[in-house]
């Protein structure tokens, strides 16, 4: 029995959706453990494209159970709309293959509005959030005032919980001269959808314990990337949750001793969405080329991603922070046409060489990358499924990258298609 955690080792958008979908062929259960509908995963299966936001990637496979853990924040209307959309593509979502933690917090309309108000008011200091209400919902959770899935079971309880949370939000809204939310209106809307949400609600910690006893294989699907972790990322330009593998235990109710392997999804170059430091960013034709070839725009927001060379210093650091056992290298084929390719191996900060990302945001903006340059292979790697068939210069780049970051590359993705993957080490069979 193996239980695997899949996380992004960069700023997200590393191609986790394809890898999780590919691994889920061997898994029995797929669990989301943090984030919300700000995190998009694109799956391409038999040329059919699925763009998932909240639903775990395992939902597209028959016979698998998909779960949203307690660490996820759920917009109930967005979830129901996503279920409706995926059903139109022939994927059934029922109480047999989909569960929600009854203790997960709900994203409500005032969360999204507060997200928008803050971003618009921040000017040059904006974080670059997706304006989906994720951050304000997590704030309510930590403030012990959030509405949770279980609160939908009792109108009396829901009334009291709404009274409490609106006392907080309406006071802020009055100060900002914004229209206040009416409790009865919100309660009515929530009670209308309550049956559709509650039918999926379960004590997930208990279900996972049962799955473990039945020796089921569990795959934990992370959202965003480790560099967006609220503790270990490029703070304050981060998400509102912990994105490190340890959150798989906290955000689901499974003991950390049950985690067998951590797989870090790593793009062969680097991208970032939104604001924040990006040492290896390329604001030139090469950066534009990477964006076009890699189709670098957000699944959820369609925002253009910033592109740059592979930052080995950052990935090596996230590997150490996260306890990553192996790397799934993605989008290798995007580099096929380049004359030369670079890996950042050090930084220069005010004339001093350093080999880590400094904690200070000011320093993060000021560091300059120091590169090691490799010759491009100038031939196609798209669709290659055996490492022996890769160009020699591509293998040189891969092995140098592996050696520098200090983690084994267990697989290489050579196109968005599910089966275009070079498998070197199967996490489920180690």
C-alpha positions in Angstrom: 0.0 0.0 0.0 1.3 3.5 -1.0 -0.1 6.9 -0.2 1.4 9.6 -2.3 1.4 13.4 -2.0 1.7 15.5 -5.2 2.8 19.1 -4.9 4.1 21.8 -7.1 7.8 22.7 -6.4 7.6 26.2 -8.0 4.9 28.9 -8.1 2.2 26.5 -9.3 1.1 25.8 -12.9 3.7 23.0 -13.1 1.3 20.5 -14.8 0.1 18.8 -11.7 -3.3 18.0 -13.3 -1.8 15.7 -15.9 0.5 13.9 -13.5 -2.2 13.4 -10.9 -4.5 12.1 -13.6 -1.8 9.7 -14.8 -1.0 8.5 -11.3 -4.7 8.1 -10.4 -4.8 5.1 -12.8 -3.2 3.2 -9.9 -4.8 5.1 -7.0 -8.1 4.2 -5.5 -8.7 7.6 -3.8 -7.8 11.1 -4.9 -7.9 13.9 -2.2 -7.6 17.7 -2.5 -6.3 19.1 0.8 -5.9 22.9 0.5 -6.8 25.9 -1.7 -10.0 26.6 -3.4 -11.4 27.2 -6.9 -8.5 29.6 -7.6 -6.4 26.6 -8.6 -7.0 25.2 -12.0 -5.9 21.9 -13.4 -6.1 21.1 -17.1 -6.4 17.4 -18.2 -6.2 16.3 -21.9 -7.7 12.8 -22.3 -8.2 11.4 -25.8 -8.1 14.9 -27.1 -10.9 15.9 -24.8 -10.0 18.9 -22.5 -11.2 19.0 -18.9 -10.6 22.2 -16.9 -11.0 21.5 -13.2 -11.1 24.1 -10.4 -12.3 22.4 -7.3 -13.0 18.8 -8.3 -9.9 16.5 -7.8 -8.4 15.2 -11.0 -9.4 11.6 -10.2 -13.0 12.5 -10.9 -12.6 11.9 -14.6 -11.7 8.2 -14.0 -14.3 5.5 -13.3 -14.1 3.6 -10.1 -12.1 6.3 -8.2 -13.3 8.2 -5.1 -12.6 11.9 -5.2 -12.5 14.0 -1.9 -12.4 17.6 -0.9 -10.7 17.7 2.5 -11.2 20.0 5.5 -8.2 22.1 4.3 -10.1 23.2 1.1 -12.3 26.3 1.1 -15.4 25.7 -1.0 -17.5 28.1 -3.0 -20.7 26.0 -3.0 -22.2 27.7 -6.1 -18.9 27.3 -8.0 -18.7 23.6 -7.0 -22.3 22.9 -8.2 -21.6 24.7 -11.5 -18.4 22.7 -12.0 -20.2 19.4 -11.4 -22.9 20.5 -13.9 -20.2 21.3 -16.5 -18.3 18.1 -16.1 -21.5 16.0 -16.3 -22.1 17.5 -19.7 -18.8 16.0 -20.8 -19.9 12.5 -19.7 -18.4 12.4 -16.2 -20.8 11.4 -13.5 -20.5 12.9 -10.0 -22.4 10.9 -7.3 -22.2 10.3 -3.6 -20.3 7.1 -4.5 -17.4 8.8 -6.2 -17.3 12.2 -4.6 -17.1 13.4 -0.9 -16.7 16.7 0.9 -15.4 17.2 4.4 -18.2 18.3 6.6 -15.8 20.7 8.4 -14.6 22.5 5.2 -15.2 26.2 5.2 -17.5 27.9 2.7 -16.6 30.8 0.5 -19.6 33.2 0.5 -20.3 36.3 -1.6 -18.9 38.8 0.9 -15.5 37.0 0.7 -15.2 37.5 -3.0 -16.3 41.1 -2.8 -13.7 41.8 0.0 -11.0 40.2 -2.1 -11.9 42.5 -5.0 -12.1 45.6 -2.8 -8.6 45.0 -1.3 -6.9 44.3 -4.6 -8.4 47.4 -6.2 -7.3 49.5 -3.3 -3.8 48.1 -3.1 -2.5 49.8 -6.3 1.1 48.9 -6.9 1.2 46.8 -3.8 -1.5 44.3 -5.0 -0.7 40.7 -4.4 -2.3 39.4 -7.6 -5.0 37.3 -6.1 -7.5 35.5 -8.3 -10.3 37.6 -6.6 -12.2 34.4 -5.8 -12.5 35.1 -2.1 -10.0 32.5 -1.0 -7.9 34.7 1.4 -10.9 36.3 3.2 -12.4 32.9 3.7 -9.3 31.5 5.3 -9.2 34.6 7.5 -12.7 33.8 8.8 -11.6 30.2 9.4 -8.6 31.3 11.5 -10.9 33.9 13.2 -13.3 31.1 14.2 -16.3 32.7 12.4 -16.5 30.8 9.1 -19.6 29.0 7.9 -18.7 25.4 7.4 -20.4 22.6 5.4 -21.9 21.1 8.6 -23.6 24.4 9.4 -26.0 23.9 6.5 -27.6 21.0 8.4 -29.5 23.2 10.9 -31.4 26.4 10.0 -31.1 27.5 13.6 -27.4 27.0 13.7 -26.9 28.6 10.3 -28.8 31.6 11.5 -26.5 32.0 14.6 -23.3 31.5 12.5 -24.4 34.1 9.9 -25.2 36.5 12.7 -21.7 36.2 14.0 -19.8 36.4 10.7 -21.9 39.3 9.4 -21.3 41.3 12.5 -17.6 41.3 11.5 -18.0 41.8 7.7 -20.8 44.4 7.8 -18.8 46.6 10.3 -15.9 46.6 7.8 -18.3 47.2 4.8 -19.9 50.2 6.6 -16.5 51.7 7.2 -15.8 51.3 3.5 -19.2 52.8 2.6 -20.2 49.5 0.9 -23.7 48.0 1.0 -24.1 45.6 3.9 -25.2 42.0 3.5 -28.6 40.9 4.9 -28.6 37.7 6.9 -32.0 36.5 5.7 -31.0 36.8 2.1 -27.8 34.8 2.5 -29.5 32.2 4.7 -32.2 31.7 2.0 -29.7 31.2 -0.7 -27.6 28.8 1.4 -30.7 26.7 2.4 -31.7 26.4 -1.2 -28.4 24.7 -2.2 -27.9 22.9 1.2 -29.4 19.6 0.1 -27.1 19.4 -3.0 -24.0 20.1 -0.9 -24.9 18.0 2.2 -25.5 14.9 0.2 -21.7 14.7 -0.4 -20.7 15.7 3.2 -18.8 13.1 5.2 -16.4 12.9 8.2 -13.5 12.6 5.9 -10.9 11.7 8.6 -13.1 8.6 9.3 -13.5 7.6 5.7 -9.8 7.9 5.1 -9.1 5.7 8.1 -11.5 3.1 6.7 -9.7 3.3 3.3 -6.4 2.8 5.0 -7.7 -0.3 6.8 -8.9 -1.6 3.5 -5.4 -1.0 2.1 -6.6 1.4 -0.6 -4.0 3.6 -2.4 -4.5 7.3 -1.7 -3.3 10.1 -3.9 -3.2 13.6 -2.3 -3.4 16.4 -4.9 -1.9 19.8 -3.9 -2.9 23.1 -5.5 -0.6 26.1 -6.3 3.1 25.6 -5.5 5.4 25.5 -2.5 6.7 29.0 -3.4 3.2 30.3 -2.7 3.0 28.7 0.7 1.9 31.2 3.3 4.9 30.3 5.6 7.6 29.2 3.2 6.8 31.1 0.0 7.7 34.6 -1.3 5.6 36.3 1.4 3.5 38.5 1.1 3.1 37.5 -2.5 1.7 34.1 -1.6 -1.6 32.2 -1.3 -3.6 32.0 1.9 -2.9 28.3 2.8 0.0 26.0 3.4 0.9 24.3 0.1 3.7 22.0 1.5 3.2 18.2 1.6 2.7 18.3 5.4 -0.7 20.0 4.7 -1.9 16.8 3.2 -2.2 15.3 6.7 -3.6 18.5 8.3 -6.0 19.2 5.5 -7.5 15.8 5.3 -7.4 14.3 8.8 -4.9 11.5 7.8 -2.0 11.0 10.1 1.4 12.1 8.6 2.8 8.6 9.3 0.5 7.3 6.5 2.3 9.3 3.8 4.7 7.1 1.9 6.1 9.3 -0.9 6.2 13.0 -1.9 6.3 13.8 -5.6 7.3 17.3 -6.6 6.0 18.5 -10.0 8.6 20.7 -11.6 8.4 22.6 -14.9 11.6 22.5 -17.1 11.6 26.3 -17.0 9.9 28.6 -14.5 6.6 30.6 -14.6 4.7 32.8 -12.2 1.2 34.4 -12.3 0.5 37.7 -10.6 2.8 40.0 -8.7 5.9 39.1 -6.7 9.6 38.5 -7.1 10.8 36.3 -10.0 14.7 36.2 -10.2 14.9 34.4 -13.5 12.1 36.2 -15.4 12.7 36.8 -19.0 11.2 40.0 -20.4 12.4 39.4 -23.9 11.7 37.3 -27.0 12.8 34.1 -25.3 10.3 34.7 -22.5 7.6 35.4 -25.0 8.5 32.2 -26.9 8.3 30.1 -23.8 4.9 31.6 -23.0 3.5 30.9 -26.5 4.9 27.4 -26.9 3.9 26.4 -23.4 0.5 28.0 -23.7 1.2 29.8 -20.4 -2.1 31.3 -19.3 -4.1 30.4 -16.2 -6.7 27.7 -16.3 -9.1 29.6 -14.0 -8.3 33.2 -14.8 -6.8 33.1 -18.3 -4.1 35.5 -17.0 -0.8 35.4 -18.9 2.0 33.8 -16.9 5.4 35.4 -16.6 8.2 33.1 -17.9 11.9 32.6 -17.2 14.7 30.1 -17.0 14.7 27.2 -14.6 15.6 28.4 -11.1 17.6 25.5 -9.6 18.2 27.4 -6.3 14.5 27.8 -5.6 13.6 24.2 -6.5 16.5 22.8 -4.4 15.2 24.9 -1.5 11.6 23.7 -1.9 12.7 20.1 -2.0 14.5 20.5 1.3 11.5 22.3 2.9 9.0 19.8 1.6 10.8 16.4 1.9 10.2 15.7 -1.8 11.3 12.2 -2.7 11.1 12.5 -6.5 10.5 15.0 -9.3 8.2 14.8 -12.2 9.7 17.1 -14.8 7.1 18.6 -17.1 7.0 20.6 -20.4 10.4 19.5 -21.6 9.2 19.8 -25.2 8.7 23.6 -24.8 12.5 24.0 -24.8 13.0 22.1 -28.1 13.7 25.1 -30.4 16.1 27.1 -28.1 19.7 27.6 -29.1 20.8 27.6 -25.5 19.2 26.9 -22.1 20.1 28.2 -18.7 19.8 27.0 -15.1 20.1 29.5 -12.2 22.7 28.0 -9.8 23.4 31.0 -7.5 22.2 34.5 -6.7 24.1 37.8 -6.4 22.7 40.0 -3.6 24.4 43.4 -3.3 27.7 42.0 -4.6 27.6 38.8 -2.4 26.9 35.3 -3.8 24.3 33.3 -2.0 22.8 29.9 -2.6 19.3 30.3 -1.2 16.2 32.6 -1.5 16.5 35.3 1.2 13.4 35.7 3.5 13.2 39.5 3.0 10.8 40.6 0.2 13.1 43.5 -0.5 16.1 41.2 -1.0 14.0 38.8 -3.1 13.3 41.6 -5.5 17.0 42.7 -5.6 18.7 39.3 -6.2 20.3 38.7 -9.6 20.5 35.2 -11.0 23.9 33.5 -11.8 23.5 31.0 -14.6 25.0 27.8 -16.0 24.4 27.6 -19.7 23.7 24.4 -21.8 23.5 23.9 -25.5 19.9 23.4 -26.9 19.1 20.2 -28.6 17.2 21.8 -31.4 15.0 18.7 -32.1 11.6 17.5 -31.1 11.0 15.7 -27.8 7.2 15.9 -28.1 5.5 12.6 -27.4 8.8 10.7 -26.5 8.0 7.9 -24.0 11.5 6.4 -23.5 14.4 8.3 -22.1 16.7 6.5 -24.6 14.9 8.3 -27.4 15.7 11.8 -26.1 18.4 13.9 -27.8 21.7 13.6 -26.0 21.8 17.3 -25.2 18.3 17.0 -23.6 19.6 14.2 -21.4 22.6 16.3 -20.5 20.3 19.1 -19.3 18.0 16.7 -17.4 20.9 15.0 -15.6 22.5 18.3 -14.7 19.2 19.6 -13.4 18.7 16.4 -11.3 22.2 16.6 -9.9 21.9 20.2 -8.9 18.5 20.1 -7.1 19.5 16.9 -5.3 16.3 14.8 -6.1 15.7 12.0 -8.5 13.7 12.7 -11.6 11.1 10.0 -11.6 9.2 10.9 -14.7 9.4 13.3 -17.6 6.3 14.7 -19.4 6.7 15.4 -23.1 3.3 16.7 -24.0 -0.1 17.4 -22.4 -1.4 14.0 -23.4 -1.8 11.5 -20.6 0.4 8.8 -22.0 3.2 11.0 -23.3 5.3 10.4 -20.2 8.7 8.9 -19.7 8.5 6.8 -16.5 11.8 6.3 -14.7 10.4 5.4 -11.3 6.8 4.6 -10.3 6.1 6.1 -6.9 3.4 3.4 -6.3 5.9 0.6 -6.8 8.9 1.7 -4.9 
